[in-house]
Amino acid sequence: MTGIICGTGSYAPSYVMDNNEIATMVETSDEWIKERTGVATRHIIKDETTVSMACEAAKRALDDGGVRAEEVELIIVSTISSNIILPCTACEVQKELGAVNATCFDMSAACSGFVLAYNTALAYLSGGVYRTALIIGSESLSNLTNWKDRGTCILFGDGAGAAVMRAGEGRVYLPVTHSDGAKGKALTCLSRHTSIAAERMTDPEYYMQMDGQAVFKFAVKKVPEVISEVLTKNHVEKEEITWYIMHQANSRIVEGVAKRLDEPIEKFPMNLQEYGNTSSASIAILLDEMKRDGRLKSGQKIVIAGFGAGLTWGAAVMEWI
Ligand code: COA
């Protein structure tokens, strides 16, 4: 028994912020941002919330998979930017969908979140604990972004992606994941839900702060390593892989990973041009786009790979059904 993705969905806020708009807030340019990151636009919430985007992406995934809400036995939402702490975002999704039979919890693993949600659901489904799971990445990173910091505000965006997974016959590919808490300082954000004085809430440490170069170097080194590790562990040759669906952080990171793996860049789809970095939503949004436009075909082997704050990183192999 394994876990098989049978439906995908995504949601992006209708408001689109381009690089020129960012250049009105900080000293930067469309040209610099495109050249150093690949990002041209990002979707930013206006009326949406992390919860509402998660619900919409989830509904679309259920529709796509032809799965009824009552069949869902597990809902995992990966997020670092929910508008609510209690109840958890996954319980709000359950309520909205009427997924009355689901066990629900949130997961916080930043940009590795969707890979970890997938792995968790896979373990439950392949172990026979549940038969149907819904995994969602939903982020309102614009709320955690310091719009005065040009080293970070150019990168991030908002959105949500979801996938429905069913237990079914097939091979279980074992994932590989790693964490290195000792290097956590590279990307931080203090919680605003503490007893700090109101006037300190706008201090930079209550927004995402990043050592961009350290994160860049970490990603370009560790992601190819973990992809090689997951392929070796599962006795899969890289020639068998049709797509490497990576967390969408920076086109130069994706290109660096392709180069180190000695794989053609065409195997590394990107949509970060439009969305920027949507953390745990990015892989799910890209999967959904690729499913809808027909790039994902039955029998293809796919690698998903995430990396980010923690530091955390990991990869999983799956066969598209
Ligand atoms: N616009 C214009 N100039 C900028 C700028 C911006 N938005 N941000 C930085 N610069 C300047 C710097 O001040 C520096 O100027 P100096 O040489 O006069 O000191 C110069 O550009 C180079 O800065 P540097 O930080 O070396 O740029 P970089 O090539 O490393 O690009 C990032 C910065 C953030 C784009 C890049 O490091 C990156 O993408 N890192 C990974 C981040 C990431 O993906 N995080 C999430 C992981 S999940």
Residues whose N, C-alpha, C, O or C-beta is under 5 A from the ligand:
A	BS01	COA	E27 T28 S29 W32 R36 T37 C111 R150 G151 I154 G212 Q213 V215 F216 A249 N250 F307 G308 A309
